[in-house]
Amino acid sequence: MSAWILGGSLALLTAAVGLPYTWYVRRGTHRCAAGLRAIAALRWKELATLVGQAMQQRGLRDFQGHPGALHPGSRLLMTDGNRRWLLSCKHGRAYRLARRHIHQLMEEMDLAGAHHGILLTEGKARPDAQASAARHGIEIIDGRRLWSLVRPYLSPLVLVQIEAEAERRTRLETLGVAIFALVLAIGLGAWGDRLEAALSRGKGPVAAEASTAPAGTEADPPASQMSEPPPLPEDADIEAFPDEATLQLYRNEVVRSVSQKPGVGRAYWLTHHTLVVNRTGSIDAIWPLICAELERYPALRAVRVQLNPRPGRDEQVRWRQCRVQ
């Protein structure tokens, strides 16, 4: 596959995944972050009003009709008609709620005679705080949950500003994804072609031939096997079922004879059952000559022959057999 095609494909894949993720996932994250910054910028009295409105939808009312009756600075005492609820807010995005904040709220609940507690923050709650709150029946509303709670009660002007901030950050990330995809396509295309060209220049004839060998087999014979094999004596009898030593002599003779044929650059045995022929002529011209040599030896008539492409030609490797049996 061309490096430019590969680079273009990966760039399209990056854009196809990155752009929807940016607009449908990251945009919500930016909206939440901008909303929490806006909430953190509010005064406690303004935030208490928003939280009180949200809690009214859950059936809670200000205790004795006075918001923040216990400590106006950071707490709200509310009731559902029968039981008291103490709401404590750690106002600020830097808060990381821990177990001690849960214990502190429990002490304040005892002083206020509250049966339930809610701890709110624009920051985050640590796992130990979450576990402690679950054991003591305290609800934690942090980060994204707080944004979802008070968002319906923010003024339209603030919501427009939050949406504009989220869209601005999303557009910047979209631009970043597009630039990354473009750089990926150009980088893989340009450097891939250069690398491929450098590797092609570095390949010798033997390396080029070895690249055509099938997977799972040796690419080329050892150097000791590339030397000219000794010829078979002319008066030797050709056996139909030779021993291994005699069969190796037959293989050597096939290599020597086939390598001398016109249209053949070199021949060698890749395995005991696969003869590799680096050809310089057409298959139709050299195939009868190869089969004539193989069919002299009954034990080698059915071996597989790998015919490598001619140098400089856009051809494929071919496999043939002179006889099936």
Buried (B, 14 or more C-beta within 10 A) or exposed (E): EEBBEBBBEBBEEBBEEBBEEBBEEBBEBBBBBBBBEBBBEBEBEEBBBBBBEBBEEEEBBBBEEEBBBBBEEBBBBBBBEEEBBBBBBBBEBEBEBBBEBBEBBBEBBEEBEBBBBBBBBBBBBBEEBBEBBEEEEBBBBBBBBBBEBBBEBBEEEBBEBBBEBBBEBBEEBBEEBBEBBBEBBBBBBEEBBEEEEEEEEEEEEEEBBBEBBBEEEEBBBEEEEEEEBEEBEEEEEBEEEBEEEBBBBBBBBBBBBBBEBEBBBBBBBBBEEBBBBBBEBEBEEBBEBBBEBBEBBBBBBEBBBBBBBBEEEEBEEBEEEBEEE
